[in-house]
């Protein structure tokens, strides 16, 4: 895939943000997820948090994609976390525009962008096999 020039999503406070500009100069791990997905809230979000701690040279963020008539609020996002604090940046993709752009297979779906904002790897899932593939891909990206 070619270089991605922008990924404009909304913050939880409704402000438009271009992720490519906001995280320029660092590789980005994007988790596409949905609050109603148990694999997302039970495995993927904790894994993304773990990656944010293990790989400080990596920008880890999540994009909540909404489908159908679903609406999501900042409070809905916060309610997933027992601490009521968000451990890494989370953005909203109200009409799953970016989910579709990256041809995500479902939620959770991971996109790794290299420093040049090109897709390095794309993975669907949160179970052990997907977790292992993510670890290997991150090690390959960050140690090359």
C-alpha positions as CSV (number, residue, x, y, z in Angstrom):
1,X,0.0,0.0,0.0
2,X,1.2,3.5,-0.7
3,X,1.9,6.2,1.8
4,X,-1.1,7.3,3.7
5,X,-1.4,11.1,3.6
6,X,-4.0,11.5,6.4
7,X,-6.3,9.6,8.8
8,X,-8.8,12.1,10.1
9,X,-10.8,10.9,13.0
10,X,-12.5,12.6,16.0
11,X,-11.2,12.7,19.6
12,X,-13.6,11.6,22.3
13,X,-14.3,15.3,22.7
14,X,-15.4,15.6,19.1
15,X,-12.3,17.4,17.7
16,X,-11.0,16.3,14.3
17,X,-7.5,15.0,14.4
18,X,-5.2,13.9,11.6
19,X,-3.3,10.9,13.1
20,X,-0.5,11.0,10.5
21,X,0.3,14.6,11.6
22,X,-0.2,13.9,15.3
23,X,2.1,10.9,15.4
24,X,4.6,11.9,12.7
25,X,8.0,10.4,13.0
26,X,7.1,7.3,14.9
27,X,5.6,4.0,13.8
28,X,1.9,3.6,14.7
29,X,0.0,0.6,15.9
30,X,-3.7,1.2,15.4
31,X,-6.3,-1.1,17.0
32,X,-9.7,-0.9,15.3
33,X,-12.3,-2.1,17.9
34,X,-15.8,-1.8,19.0
35,X,-17.1,-1.7,22.6
36,X,-19.6,-4.5,21.9
37,X,-16.9,-6.9,20.8
38,X,-15.8,-9.1,23.8
39,X,-12.5,-10.0,22.1
40,X,-11.8,-6.3,21.8
41,X,-12.5,-5.3,25.4
42,X,-11.3,-8.6,27.0
43,X,-8.1,-9.2,25.0
44,X,-7.2,-6.6,22.4
45,X,-7.4,-3.4,24.6
46,X,-5.3,-5.0,27.3
47,X,-2.8,-6.2,24.7
48,X,-2.7,-2.7,23.2
49,X,-2.0,-1.3,26.7
50,X,0.8,-3.9,27.1
51,X,2.3,-2.9,23.8
52,X,2.2,0.8,24.8
53,X,4.3,-0.1,27.8
54,X,6.7,-2.5,26.1
55,X,7.4,-0.4,23.0
56,X,7.8,3.3,24.0
57,X,9.2,4.0,20.5
58,X,5.7,3.0,19.1
59,X,2.6,5.2,19.0
60,X,-0.2,2.9,20.2
61,X,-3.8,4.1,19.7
62,X,-7.3,2.7,19.2
63,X,-10.1,3.7,16.9
64,X,-13.6,2.8,17.9
65,X,-15.6,2.0,14.7
66,X,-19.3,2.3,14.8
67,X,-21.7,0.3,12.6
68,X,-25.3,0.6,11.7
69,X,-27.3,2.9,13.9
70,X,-24.9,2.5,16.8
71,X,-23.9,5.6,18.7
72,X,-21.0,5.9,21.1
73,X,-20.1,8.5,23.6
74,X,-17.0,9.4,25.6
75,X,-18.7,7.9,28.6
76,X,-19.4,4.6,26.8
77,X,-15.7,4.4,26.0
78,X,-14.7,5.2,29.6
79,X,-17.1,2.6,31.0
80,X,-15.0,-0.2,29.4
81,X,-12.1,0.7,31.7
82,X,-12.4,-0.2,35.4
83,X,-10.1,2.7,36.3
84,X,-12.4,5.1,34.2
85,X,-9.2,6.4,32.6
86,X,-8.1,5.8,29.1
87,X,-4.6,4.2,29.0
88,X,-3.7,5.3,25.4
89,X,-5.4,7.6,22.9
90,X,-8.7,6.4,21.6
91,X,-10.5,8.0,18.6
92,X,-13.9,7.7,17.0
93,X,-14.6,6.5,13.4
94,X,-18.3,7.2,13.4
95,X,-19.2,5.7,10.1
96,X,-16.4,3.1,9.9
97,X,-14.7,5.0,7.1
98,X,-11.2,4.1,8.1
99,X,-12.2,0.6,9.1
100,X,-13.3,0.2,5.5
101,X,-10.3,2.0,4.0
102,X,-7.9,-0.5,5.6
103,X,-10.1,-3.4,4.6
104,X,-10.5,-4.6,8.2
105,X,-11.9,-8.1,8.5
106,X,-13.8,-7.4,11.7
107,X,-12.9,-6.3,15.2
108,X,-10.4,-6.3,16.6
109,X,-8.2,-5.5,13.7
110,X,-4.6,-4.2,14.0
111,X,-2.8,-2.0,11.5
112,X,0.9,-1.3,11.8
113,X,2.2,1.8,10.0
114,X,5.9,2.3,9.6
115,X,7.6,5.7,10.1
116,X,6.8,6.7,6.5
117,X,3.0,6.1,7.1
118,X,2.9,3.0,4.9
119,X,1.1,-0.1,6.0
120,X,3.7,-2.5,7.3
121,X,1.3,-5.3,8.5
122,X,-2.4,-5.9,9.0
123,X,-3.9,-8.5,11.4
124,X,-7.4,-9.5,12.4
125,X,-8.1,-11.0,15.8
126,X,-6.9,-11.0,19.4
127,X,-6.3,-14.7,20.3
128,X,-2.9,-16.3,20.8
129,X,-2.0,-16.8,17.1
130,X,-2.8,-13.1,16.3
131,X,-0.9,-11.9,19.4
132,X,2.2,-13.9,18.3
133,X,2.0,-12.5,14.8
134,X,1.7,-9.0,16.2
135,X,4.7,-9.5,18.5
136,X,6.8,-10.8,15.6
137,X,5.8,-8.0,13.3
138,X,6.6,-5.3,15.9
139,X,9.9,-6.9,16.6
140,X,10.7,-7.0,12.9
141,X,9.6,-3.3,12.4
142,X,11.3,-1.9,15.4
143,X,14.6,-3.8,15.0
144,X,15.2,-3.4,11.3
